[in-house]
């Protein structure tokens, strides 16, 4: 199948496979990501969905926002569930019981369902080599149950289970670098993306669908409820996440790391933190050291990432 | 006619799965069920089946993959035991609530703690309320026959529910017995072609599986699930009747042994029924009118049919190979519920036996029958629930 051109005018004419009328909060990043993913391709898609915001808000009783076959079974098993669907497809095609229509399989999960409770199921499905893509919309906490910390919650963030209090100033731990952990699985394609860079995201989706085997994509997904930001800030914040190098855009294809979008000018992390109420306490004078720590960590991670890109010789091709 | 072989329960079930040739199987090793899927994996590697084998990283993922595969629209099986079933618990409800006809041999084994790998019914009883059909097997032949029949029952268009085929860990799964295999072609013909209902793989008619349903309709969904279960006994009997025509082997919702004219009876499931039947024969020779009832279908439970079979008795002992701590044994609770509908109620006692693979020996059956004789004579029960075969 030829990869379709990513022209806004053409894309806007395409059929919505994820429709309006769902019940996600206004300004949520997740449905934007789902739309971009489904818009990037004309391949038939079957998706599974971990329990979470996206799932509970898009298929309620007799209403569904999904115009593609879609299955939700539980919280921690979107990867295992879609791996079963993919296995059945493979089996029936192999036996000649159905025609091969080059169906693509996607599992969608939030960070709780991906980094934490669904991590084993994800790791297992990737190791087994199913021809599927796992897409995590990472909003950095358990937003569906009311903003509880997850292993994706950034250091210092205020959540309902690590509230910024008199003694403990928000989440004491660093977030887990899941994208790198997935790359360590040695699967053919891993990428990090942002809905603000829609072209980059859609290109990655297109590329992933041309690769056989397991793929993983981690997409930053602003949540105004949890991030304590304005409802129209999702795209601005996901852009700032990239521009501050908090959320670098890169891919790891067959082990080779490449930074896909390099900010023209690296902005200070406070630009990303400031518009978010979850980091408000970090701007109090007594927490100044935490802000410095966050900046230092980002600088060091960005440095490492650039060195890796240089190691693979992909750096100058920006 | 098929051939007669000497095989273990696991081997017989693996053979049944081979003959049925499911489209997808998911498997994760756990004693004593490991050997079953291990044998089946051999059939996959040798190209004896068309099955896509998904070797998952946990039983939770095994059942999740089965759910995905079954929703996709094809024939699906897995097998497990004990802790594996316990880990699947969440997904068992989802398989049943989503009406997916997944077949799972359950090699019954004790639950931790303490860790124990041997046979008892704690695992199956823990899954009692999940919405799965449960068939219990006395020996390897029944495990084989029940596996074949389970596909027909579960996939019946009026039913579409998952089913477990239970056999006792080690006692049946690892003991070599005489088993009569059915010809491959006959099994294939008996089970028939899989009919997909709302398959996810139907791209032209996209379906959404697993919606959120809150207070306005959840209650109605659950009643509908209950109503489907009430249709199961009829299908089980129809399938058993067809199976009897093919093999000459007769199956029902339960089996009775010398029960028609009995005054006292033992109700017990699975392998312990065989030992009990031998002792009943000895007591019959001594002039004691003893009989036995062995439930085969534990879910749905045939209360009225069992009440009818037990209504003439003076005393009943229900033997449970599982306990509900702080309550009576699970089988005793069901038999008590069945007895509730009788005008004249027999005296009832409950014995917990054979936990964690403790041998059920003839002297335990004798002890139970001796007590039943006394209870029948006096109409008095000393202790309702008691452990037997205990080291003091």
Boltz contact constraints between the chains, C-beta under 6 A:
constraints:
  - contact:
      token1: [A, 44]
      token2: [B, 203]
      max_distance: 6.0
  - contact:
      token1: [A, 46]
      token2: [B, 200]
      max_distance: 6.0
  - contact:
      token1: [A, 56]
      token2: [B, 212]
      max_distance: 6.0
  - contact:
      token1: [A, 59]
      token2: [B, 208]
      max_distance: 6.0
  - contact:
      token1: [A, 59]
      token2: [B, 211]
      max_distance: 6.0
  - contact:
      token1: [A, 60]
      token2: [B, 212]
      max_distance: 6.0
  - contact:
      token1: [A, 61]
      token2: [B, 211]
      max_distance: 6.0
  - contact:
      token1: [A, 61]
      token2: [B, 213]
      max_distance: 6.0
  - contact:
      token1: [A, 64]
      token2: [B, 208]
      max_distance: 6.0
  - contact:
      token1: [A, 66]
      token2: [B, 208]
      max_distance: 6.0
  - contact:
      token1: [A, 67]
      token2: [B, 206]
      max_distance: 6.0
  - contact:
      token1: [A, 68]
      token2: [B, 206]
      max_distance: 6.0
  - contact:
      token1: [A, 69]
      token2: [B, 200]
      max_distance: 6.0
  - contact:
      token1: [A, 69]
      token2: [B, 206]
      max_distance: 6.0
  - contact:
      token1: [A, 69]
      token2: [B, 207]
      max_distance: 6.0
  - contact:
      token1: [A, 70]
      token2: [B, 208]
      max_distance: 6.0
  - contact:
      token1: [A, 71]
      token2: [B, 71]
      max_distance: 6.0
  - contact:
      token1: [A, 71]
      token2: [B, 200]
      max_distance: 6.0
  - contact:
      token1: [A, 71]
      token2: [B, 209]
      max_distance: 6.0
  - contact:
      token1: [A, 71]
      token2: [B, 210]
      max_distance: 6.0
  - contact:
      token1: [A, 72]
      token2: [B, 210]
      max_distance: 6.0
  - contact:
      token1: [A, 73]
      token2: [B, 67]
      max_distance: 6.0
  - contact:
      token1: [A, 73]
      token2: [B, 94]
      max_distance: 6.0
  - contact:
      token1: [A, 73]
      token2: [B, 210]
      max_distance: 6.0
  - contact:
      token1: [A, 74]
      token2: [B, 90]
      max_distance: 6.0
  - contact:
      token1: [A, 77]
      token2: [B, 64]
      max_distance: 6.0
  - contact:
      token1: [A, 80]
      token2: [B, 61]
      max_distance: 6.0
  - contact:
      token1: [A, 80]
      token2: [B, 64]
      max_distance: 6.0
  - contact:
      token1: [A, 80]
      token2: [B, 65]
      max_distance: 6.0
  - contact:
      token1: [A, 81]
      token2: [B, 64]
      max_distance: 6.0
  - contact:
      token1: [A, 81]
      token2: [B, 68]
      max_distance: 6.0
  - contact:
      token1: [A, 82]
      token2: [B, 68]
      max_distance: 6.0
  - contact:
      token1: [A, 83]
      token2: [B, 65]
      max_distance: 6.0
  - contact:
      token1: [A, 84]
      token2: [B, 65]
      max_distance: 6.0
  - contact:
      token1: [A, 84]
      token2: [B, 68]
      max_distance: 6.0
  - contact:
      token1: [A, 84]
      token2: [B, 69]
      max_distance: 6.0
  - contact:
      token1: [A, 85]
      token2: [B, 68]
      max_distance: 6.0
  - contact:
      token1: [A, 85]
      token2: [B, 72]
      max_distance: 6.0
  - contact:
      token1: [A, 85]
      token2: [B, 200]
      max_distance: 6.0
  - contact:
      token1: [A, 87]
      token2: [B, 24]
      max_distance: 6.0
  - contact:
      token1: [A, 87]
      token2: [B, 52]
      max_distance: 6.0
  - contact:
      token1: [A, 87]
      token2: [B, 54]
      max_distance: 6.0
  - contact:
      token1: [A, 87]
      token2: [B, 69]
      max_distance: 6.0
  - contact:
      token1: [A, 88]
      token2: [B, 24]
      max_distance: 6.0
  - contact:
      token1: [A, 88]
      token2: [B, 69]
      max_distance: 6.0
  - contact:
      token1: [A, 88]
      token2: [B, 72]
      max_distance: 6.0
  - contact:
      token1: [A, 88]
      token2: [B, 74]
      max_distance: 6.0
  - contact:
      token1: [A, 89]
      token2: [B, 201]
      max_distance: 6.0
  - contact:
      token1: [A, 90]
      token2: [B, 52]
      max_distance: 6.0
  - contact:
      token1: [A, 91]
      token2: [B, 23]
      max_distance: 6.0
  - contact:
      token1: [A, 91]
      token2: [B, 24]
      max_distance: 6.0
  - contact:
      token1: [A, 91]
      token2: [B, 52]
      max_distance: 6.0
  - contact:
      token1: [A, 92]
      token2: [B, 74]
      max_distance: 6.0
  - contact:
      token1: [A, 95]
      token2: [B, 50]
      max_distance: 6.0
  - contact:
      token1: [A, 121]
      token2: [B, 61]
      max_distance: 6.0
  - contact:
      token1: [A, 124]
      token2: [B, 56]
      max_distance: 6.0
  - contact:
      token1: [A, 124]
      token2: [B, 57]
      max_distance: 6.0
  - contact:
      token1: [A, 124]
      token2: [B, 61]
      max_distance: 6.0
